[in-house]
Protein backbone atom coordinates (compact mmCIF):
# COMPACT_ATOMS: atom_id res chain seq x y z
CA UNK A 1 0.00 0.00 0.00
CA UNK A 2 1.25 3.44 -0.87
CA UNK A 3 0.38 6.29 1.46
CA UNK A 4 0.72 9.92 0.49
CA UNK A 5 1.22 11.84 3.70
CA UNK A 6 -1.49 14.43 4.23
CA UNK A 7 0.92 17.35 4.57
CA UNK A 8 1.18 19.65 1.58
CA UNK A 9 4.66 20.78 2.50
CA UNK A 10 5.91 17.20 2.37
CA UNK A 11 4.40 16.24 -0.94
CA UNK A 12 4.97 19.68 -2.37
CA UNK A 13 1.64 19.71 -4.20
CA UNK A 14 -0.35 22.32 -2.33
CA UNK A 15 -2.84 24.11 -4.54
CA UNK A 16 -3.25 26.90 -2.00
CA UNK A 17 0.41 27.90 -2.17
CA UNK A 18 1.32 27.78 -5.85
CA UNK A 19 4.94 28.00 -6.86
CA UNK A 20 6.04 30.16 -9.77
CA UNK A 21 8.15 27.44 -11.31
CA UNK A 22 8.06 28.69 -14.88
CA UNK A 23 10.32 31.09 -16.69
CA UNK A 24 7.50 32.78 -18.58
CA UNK A 25 6.43 36.24 -17.39
CA UNK A 26 2.78 36.78 -16.44
CA UNK A 27 0.53 39.78 -17.02
CA UNK A 28 1.37 43.41 -17.73
CA UNK A 29 0.72 44.55 -14.16
CA UNK A 30 3.23 42.09 -12.75
CA UNK A 31 5.80 43.15 -15.33
CA UNK A 32 5.26 46.79 -14.39
CA UNK A 33 5.58 46.11 -10.66
CA UNK A 34 8.72 44.07 -11.13
CA UNK A 35 10.72 46.53 -13.23
CA UNK A 36 12.99 47.40 -10.30
CA UNK A 37 13.40 43.81 -9.11
CA UNK A 38 16.44 41.67 -9.72
CA UNK A 39 15.66 38.84 -12.14
CA UNK A 40 17.17 35.70 -10.63
CA UNK A 41 16.94 32.20 -12.13
CA UNK A 42 17.51 29.08 -10.03
CA UNK A 43 17.50 25.39 -10.80
CA UNK A 44 15.02 23.87 -8.32
CA UNK A 45 12.04 25.03 -6.27
CA UNK A 46 13.68 24.97 -2.79
CA UNK A 47 16.20 27.54 -4.08
CA UNK A 48 13.35 29.94 -4.71
CA UNK A 49 12.55 29.72 -1.01
CA UNK A 50 16.14 30.64 -0.15
CA UNK A 51 16.40 33.54 -2.59
CA UNK A 52 13.04 35.02 -1.59
CA UNK A 53 13.94 34.77 2.09
CA UNK A 54 16.99 36.95 1.47
CA UNK A 55 15.81 39.09 -1.42
CA UNK A 56 12.18 39.54 -0.47
CA UNK A 57 10.26 41.89 -2.76
CA UNK A 58 13.51 43.10 -4.30
CA UNK A 59 13.86 39.91 -6.35
CA UNK A 60 11.84 37.99 -8.90
CA UNK A 61 12.76 34.30 -8.96
CA UNK A 62 12.30 31.97 -11.90
CA UNK A 63 12.70 28.20 -11.44
CA UNK A 64 13.93 25.94 -14.22
CA UNK A 65 12.78 22.53 -12.90
CA UNK A 66 9.02 22.66 -12.43
CA UNK A 67 7.03 20.99 -9.67
CA UNK A 68 6.74 17.23 -10.04
CA UNK A 69 9.60 17.00 -12.56
CA UNK A 70 12.81 15.12 -11.79
CA UNK A 71 15.81 17.48 -11.64
CA UNK A 72 18.18 14.63 -12.53
CA UNK A 73 16.83 14.18 -16.04
CA UNK A 74 15.27 17.58 -16.70
CA UNK A 75 15.65 19.27 -20.09
CA UNK A 76 14.88 23.02 -20.21
CA UNK A 77 12.16 24.13 -22.59
CA UNK A 78 13.22 26.40 -25.49
CA UNK A 79 11.15 29.25 -24.06
CA UNK A 80 12.94 28.91 -20.73
CA UNK A 81 16.34 29.25 -22.38
CA UNK A 82 15.05 32.22 -24.36
CA UNK A 83 13.71 33.89 -21.21
CA UNK A 84 17.14 33.64 -19.59
CA UNK A 85 18.10 36.67 -21.69
CA UNK A 86 16.43 38.82 -19.02
CA UNK A 87 18.05 37.12 -16.02
CA UNK A 88 20.75 38.97 -14.10
CA UNK A 89 22.03 35.87 -12.34
CA UNK A 90 21.75 32.10 -12.54
CA UNK A 91 22.25 30.42 -9.18
CA UNK A 92 23.15 26.76 -9.60
CA UNK A 93 23.08 23.98 -7.02
CA UNK A 94 25.05 21.19 -8.68
CA UNK A 95 22.31 18.92 -10.00
CA UNK A 96 23.03 16.78 -13.09
CA UNK A 97 20.95 18.73 -15.61
CA UNK A 98 23.10 21.82 -14.95
CA UNK A 99 26.21 20.00 -16.11
CA UNK A 100 24.53 18.80 -19.27
CA UNK A 101 22.98 22.18 -20.11
CA UNK A 102 25.41 24.71 -18.64
CA UNK A 103 26.92 25.69 -21.99
CA UNK A 104 23.46 26.33 -23.44
CA UNK A 105 22.46 28.27 -20.33
CA UNK A 106 25.53 30.50 -20.61
CA UNK A 107 24.96 31.03 -24.33
CA UNK A 108 21.39 32.19 -23.64
CA UNK A 109 22.78 35.22 -21.76
CA UNK A 110 26.56 35.74 -21.75
CA UNK A 111 26.14 38.78 -19.45
CA UNK A 112 24.28 36.78 -16.80
CA UNK A 113 26.19 36.25 -13.55
CA UNK A 114 26.79 32.53 -13.05
CA UNK A 115 26.87 31.48 -9.39
CA UNK A 116 27.62 28.10 -7.81
CA UNK A 117 25.79 28.19 -4.47
CA UNK A 118 27.50 24.95 -3.37
CA UNK A 119 31.01 26.38 -3.48
CA UNK A 120 32.79 25.38 -0.28
CA UNK A 121 30.51 22.40 0.40
CA UNK A 122 32.05 18.94 0.71
CA UNK A 123 29.83 16.63 -1.29
CA UNK A 124 28.90 13.08 -0.29
CA UNK A 125 29.46 10.21 -2.70
CA UNK A 126 26.50 8.15 -3.88
CA UNK A 127 27.55 4.49 -4.01
CA UNK A 128 26.03 2.52 -6.87
CA UNK A 129 24.81 -1.06 -6.65
CA UNK A 130 27.43 -3.70 -7.38
CA UNK A 131 25.68 -5.72 -10.07
CA UNK A 132 28.68 -7.81 -11.17
CA UNK A 133 27.40 -9.60 -14.27
CA UNK A 134 25.00 -6.76 -15.05
CA UNK A 135 27.78 -4.21 -14.88
CA UNK A 136 28.18 -2.03 -17.97
CA UNK A 137 30.65 0.62 -19.06
CA UNK A 138 28.73 3.39 -17.31
CA UNK A 139 28.67 1.63 -13.96
CA UNK A 140 32.06 2.91 -12.84
CA UNK A 141 30.89 6.49 -13.36
CA UNK A 142 27.88 5.86 -11.14
CA UNK A 143 30.17 4.64 -8.34
CA UNK A 144 31.77 8.09 -8.10
CA UNK A 145 28.62 10.21 -8.50
CA UNK A 146 28.46 13.09 -6.04
CA UNK A 147 25.23 13.52 -4.12
CA UNK A 148 23.52 16.74 -5.32
CA UNK A 149 20.88 16.96 -2.55
CA UNK A 150 22.73 19.59 -0.49
CA UNK A 151 19.56 21.62 0.11
CA UNK A 152 18.26 18.97 2.55
CA UNK A 153 20.87 19.84 5.18
CA UNK A 154 20.11 22.98 7.23
CA UNK A 155 23.82 23.38 7.97
CA UNK A 156 24.66 23.38 4.27
CA UNK A 157 21.79 25.72 3.43
CA UNK A 158 23.50 28.31 5.62
CA UNK A 159 26.45 28.18 3.21
CA UNK A 160 24.13 28.52 0.23
CA UNK A 161 22.32 31.43 1.89
CA UNK A 162 25.57 33.31 2.34
CA UNK A 163 26.40 32.81 -1.34
CA UNK A 164 22.96 34.05 -2.37
CA UNK A 165 23.37 37.11 -0.14
CA UNK A 166 26.74 37.94 -1.71
CA UNK A 167 25.23 37.58 -5.18
CA UNK A 168 22.33 39.94 -4.48
CA UNK A 169 24.63 42.53 -2.92
CA UNK A 170 26.96 42.36 -5.91
CA UNK A 171 24.05 43.00 -8.28
CA UNK A 172 22.26 45.53 -6.08
CA UNK A 173 24.66 47.09 -3.53
CA UNK A 174 22.31 49.94 -2.59
CA UNK A 175 20.04 47.43 -0.81
CA UNK A 176 22.86 45.67 1.04
CA UNK A 177 21.42 46.53 4.44
CA UNK A 178 18.06 44.99 3.57
CA UNK A 179 19.68 41.83 2.26
CA UNK A 180 21.82 41.58 5.40
CA UNK A 181 18.78 41.94 7.66
CA UNK A 182 16.92 39.29 5.69
CA UNK A 183 19.92 36.96 5.72
CA UNK A 184 20.20 37.26 9.50
CA UNK A 185 16.50 36.43 9.86
CA UNK A 186 16.82 33.43 7.56
CA UNK A 187 19.87 32.12 9.42
CA UNK A 188 17.91 32.41 12.66
CA UNK A 189 15.04 30.48 11.05
CA UNK A 190 17.50 27.74 10.06
CA UNK A 191 18.87 27.60 13.62
CA UNK A 192 15.37 27.17 15.03
CA UNK A 193 14.54 24.54 12.43
CA UNK A 194 17.70 22.61 13.24
CA UNK A 195 16.87 22.70 16.95
CA UNK A 196 13.34 21.39 16.32
CA UNK A 197 14.52 18.63 14.01
CA UNK A 198 17.15 17.50 16.51
CA UNK A 199 14.54 17.39 19.25
CA UNK A 200 12.20 15.35 17.03
CA UNK A 201 14.91 12.81 16.24
CA UNK A 202 16.51 12.61 19.68
CA UNK A 203 16.43 9.40 21.73
CA UNK A 204 15.46 7.13 18.83
CA UNK A 205 16.99 3.66 19.10
CA UNK A 206 16.01 2.76 15.53
CA UNK A 207 17.86 5.22 13.29
CA UNK A 208 17.87 3.31 10.00
CA UNK A 209 15.35 3.93 7.21
CA UNK A 210 14.86 2.49 3.72
CA UNK A 211 14.26 4.98 0.92
CA UNK A 212 13.72 4.38 -2.79
CA UNK A 213 15.88 7.23 -4.13
CA UNK A 214 18.81 8.27 -1.90
CA UNK A 215 17.91 11.95 -1.58
CA UNK A 216 18.26 12.12 2.19
CA UNK A 217 21.97 11.40 2.66
CA UNK A 218 22.92 14.88 3.91
CA UNK A 219 19.88 14.98 6.19
CA UNK A 220 20.76 11.54 7.56
CA UNK A 221 24.40 12.48 8.13
CA UNK A 222 23.46 15.66 9.95
CA UNK A 223 21.02 13.97 12.32
CA UNK A 224 22.79 10.65 12.89
CA UNK A 225 20.41 8.55 10.79
CA UNK A 226 21.28 5.79 8.31
CA UNK A 227 19.80 5.91 4.83
CA UNK A 228 19.44 2.56 3.05
CA UNK A 229 18.71 3.26 -0.64
CA UNK A 230 16.87 0.96 -3.03
CA UNK A 231 17.81 2.79 -6.24
CA UNK A 232 21.10 4.58 -6.84
CA UNK A 233 22.18 6.51 -9.91
CA UNK A 234 19.03 5.54 -11.78
CA UNK A 235 19.81 1.83 -11.30
CA UNK A 236 17.30 -0.32 -9.44
CA UNK A 237 18.55 -3.32 -7.44
CA UNK A 238 19.03 -6.76 -8.92
CA UNK A 239 16.86 -9.63 -7.69
CA UNK A 240 19.53 -10.71 -5.20
CA UNK A 241 19.99 -7.15 -3.91
CA UNK A 242 16.23 -6.78 -3.57
CA UNK A 243 16.24 -9.97 -1.51
CA UNK A 244 18.99 -8.57 0.70
CA UNK A 245 17.00 -5.38 1.27
CA UNK A 246 13.95 -7.40 2.28
CA UNK A 247 16.07 -9.44 4.72
CA UNK A 248 17.54 -6.27 6.20
CA UNK A 249 14.09 -4.71 6.56
CA UNK A 250 12.83 -7.79 8.41
CA UNK A 251 15.93 -7.95 10.59
CA UNK A 252 15.60 -4.27 11.54
CA UNK A 253 11.81 -4.57 11.90
CA UNK A 254 11.36 -1.85 9.26
CA UNK A 255 7.73 -1.49 8.17
CA UNK A 256 7.84 1.69 6.08
CA UNK A 257 9.59 2.29 2.77
CA UNK A 258 10.02 5.97 1.87
CA UNK A 259 9.64 7.08 -1.73
CA UNK A 260 8.95 10.40 -3.46
CA UNK A 261 5.97 11.54 -5.55
CA UNK A 262 8.15 12.35 -8.56
CA UNK A 263 9.29 8.73 -8.91
CA UNK A 264 7.36 5.55 -9.56
CA UNK A 265 8.93 2.69 -7.62
CA UNK A 266 7.82 -0.87 -8.12
CA UNK A 267 10.81 -2.05 -6.07
CA UNK A 268 9.63 -0.03 -3.05
CA UNK A 269 6.16 -1.55 -3.35
CA UNK A 270 7.66 -5.04 -3.68
CA UNK A 271 9.66 -4.65 -0.48
CA UNK A 272 6.69 -3.16 1.38
CA UNK A 273 4.53 -6.11 0.36
CA UNK A 274 7.15 -8.64 1.46
CA UNK A 275 7.52 -7.04 4.91
CA UNK A 276 3.78 -6.43 5.30
CA UNK A 277 4.50 -2.70 5.40
CA UNK A 278 3.67 0.38 3.40
CA UNK A 279 5.20 3.05 1.17
CA UNK A 280 5.14 6.66 2.38
CA UNK A 281 5.81 9.52 -0.03
CA UNK A 282 8.00 12.46 0.98
CA UNK A 283 9.35 15.03 -1.45
CA UNK A 284 12.87 16.52 -1.37
CA UNK A 285 11.77 19.41 -3.59
CA UNK A 286 8.74 20.78 -1.73
CA UNK A 287 8.15 24.52 -2.05
CA UNK A 288 8.01 25.28 1.70
CA UNK A 289 11.52 24.08 2.49
CA UNK A 290 11.52 24.77 6.23
CA UNK A 291 8.15 23.21 7.05
CA UNK A 292 8.90 20.30 4.76
CA UNK A 293 12.08 19.35 6.66
CA UNK A 294 10.31 19.83 9.98
CA UNK A 295 7.41 17.58 8.99
CA UNK A 296 9.71 14.99 7.42
CA UNK A 297 11.59 14.83 10.73
CA UNK A 298 8.28 14.36 12.55
CA UNK A 299 7.37 11.55 10.15
CA UNK A 300 10.76 9.86 10.56
CA UNK A 301 10.46 10.12 14.34
CA UNK A 302 6.97 8.61 14.37
CA UNK A 303 7.83 5.78 11.97
CA UNK A 304 11.17 4.86 13.55
CA UNK A 305 9.72 4.95 17.06
CA UNK A 306 6.86 2.65 16.03
CA UNK A 307 9.25 0.24 14.28
CA UNK A 308 11.48 0.11 17.36
CA UNK A 309 8.47 -0.71 19.59
CA UNK A 310 7.15 -3.52 17.42
Residue pairs with C-beta under 8 A, 6 or more apart in sequence:
1 272
1 278
1 279
2 259
2 269
2 272
2 278
2 279
2 280
2 281
3 278
3 279
3 280
3 281
4 11
4 261
4 280
4 281
5 11
5 280
5 281
5 282
5 295
5 299
7 295
8 14
8 16
8 17
8 288
9 286
9 287
9 288
9 291
9 292
9 295
10 281
10 282
10 283
10 286
10 292
10 295
10 296
10 299
11 261
11 281
11 282
11 283
11 286
12 45
12 67
12 68
12 261
12 283
12 285
12 286
12 287
12 292
13 67
13 68
13 261
14 287
14 288
17 287
17 288
19 45
19 48
19 63
19 67
19 287
20 48
20 61
20 62
20 63
21 45
21 48
21 63
21 65
21 66
21 67
22 62
22 63
22 66
22 80
23 41
23 62
23 63
23 64
23 77
23 79
23 80
23 83
23 84
24 79
24 83
25 31
25 83
34 60
36 58
37 57
37 58
37 59
37 60
38 55
38 58
38 59
38 60
38 88
38 89
38 168
38 171
38 172
39 59
39 60
39 62
39 86
39 87
39 88
40 51
40 55
40 59
40 60
40 61
40 62
40 87
40 88
40 89
40 90
40 91
40 167
40 168
41 61
41 62
41 63
41 64
41 84
41 87
41 89
41 90
41 91
41 112
42 48
42 51
42 61
42 62
42 63
42 64
42 90
42 91
42 92
42 93
43 63
43 64
43 65
43 71
43 91
43 92
43 93
43 95
43 97
43 98
44 63
44 64
44 65
44 71
44 93
44 95
44 151
44 285
45 63
45 65
45 67
45 285
45 286
45 287
46 151
46 285
46 286
46 287
46 289
47 61
47 63
47 91
47 93
47 117
47 151
47 160
48 61
48 63
48 287
49 287
49 288
49 289
49 290
50 151
50 157
50 160
50 161
50 164
50 186
50 289
51 59
51 61
51 91
51 164
51 168
52 59
52 61
53 161
53 182
53 185
53 186
53 189
54 161
54 164
54 165
54 168
54 179
54 182
54 183
54 186
55 61
55 164
55 168
55 179
55 182
56 178
56 182
58 168
58 172
58 175
58 178
58 179
59 168
62 83
62 87
64 74
64 76
64 80
64 97
65 71
65 74
65 95
65 97
65 285
67 285
67 287
68 261
68 262
69 262
70 262
70 263
71 95
71 96
71 97
71 148
71 285
72 95
72 96
72 97
72 148
72 234
73 96
73 97
74 97
75 97
75 101
76 97
76 101
76 104
76 105
81 104
81 105
81 108
82 108
84 90
84 105
84 108
84 109
84 112
85 108
85 109
86 109
87 109
87 112
88 112
88 113
88 171
89 112
89 113
89 114
89 115
89 167
89 171
90 105
90 109
90 112
90 113
90 114
90 115
91 115
91 117
91 163
91 164
91 167
92 98
92 102
92 114
92 115
92 116
92 117
92 118
93 117
93 118
93 148
93 150
93 151
93 160
94 116
94 118
94 123
94 146
94 148
94 150
95 148
96 148
98 105
106 112
106 114
113 167
113 170
113 171
115 163
115 164
115 167
116 163
117 159
117 160
117 163
117 164
118 150
118 156
118 159
118 160
119 163
120 159
121 150
121 156
121 159
121 160
123 146
123 147
123 148
123 150
124 146
124 147
124 217
124 218
124 221
125 144
125 145
125 146
125 147
126 142
126 145
126 146
126 147
126 214
126 217
126 232
126 233
127 143
127 232
128 139
128 142
128 143
128 145
128 232
128 233
128 235
129 232
129 235
129 237
129 238
129 241
131 139
131 235
131 238
131 241
134 238
139 235
142 232
142 233
142 234
142 235
145 233
147 214
147 217
147 218
149 215
149 216
149 217
149 218
149 284
150 156
150 157
150 160
150 218
151 157
151 160
151 284
151 289
152 215
152 216
152 218
152 219
152 284
152 293
153 218
153 219
153 221
153 222
154 190
154 193
154 194
154 197
154 222
154 293
155 194
155 222
156 218
157 190
157 289
158 187
158 190
161 183
161 186
161 187
161 190
162 183
165 179
165 180
165 183
168 175
168 179
169 175
169 176
169 179
172 179
189 290
190 290
193 290
193 293
193 294
196 294
196 297
197 223
197 293
197 294
197 297
198 223
200 294
200 297
200 298
200 300
200 301
201 207
201 223
201 224
201 225
201 297
201 300
201 301
204 301
204 304
204 305
204 308
205 308
206 252
206 253
206 304
206 305
206 307
206 308
207 224
207 225
207 226
207 304
208 225
208 226
208 228
208 252
208 254
209 216
209 220
209 225
209 226
209 227
209 228
209 254
209 256
209 258
209 300
209 303
209 304
210 228
210 229
210 230
210 245
210 248
210 249
210 254
210 256
210 257
210 258
210 271
211 227
211 228
211 229
211 230
211 257
211 258
211 259
212 229
212 230
212 231
212 257
212 258
212 259
212 260
212 263
212 265
212 267
212 268
213 229
213 230
213 231
213 259
213 260
213 263
213 265
214 227
214 229
214 231
214 232
215 260
215 284
216 225
216 227
216 258
216 284
217 227
219 225
219 293
219 296
220 226
220 227
223 297
225 300
228 245
228 248
230 236
230 237
230 242
230 245
230 257
230 265
230 267
230 268
230 271
231 237
231 263
231 265
231 267
236 267
237 244
237 245
237 267
242 267
242 270
242 271
245 271
246 271
246 274
246 275
248 254
249 255
249 257
249 271
249 274
249 275
249 277
250 275
252 307
253 307
253 308
253 310
254 275
254 277
254 307
255 275
255 276
255 277
255 278
255 303
255 306
255 307
255 310
256 272
256 277
256 278
256 279
256 280
256 303
256 307
257 268
257 269
257 271
257 272
257 277
257 278
257 279
257 280
258 279
258 280
258 281
258 282
259 265
259 268
259 279
259 280
259 281
259 282
260 281
260 282
260 283
260 284
261 281
261 283
262 283
262 285
265 279
268 279
269 279
271 277
272 278
272 279
280 299
280 303
282 296
282 299
283 292
286 292
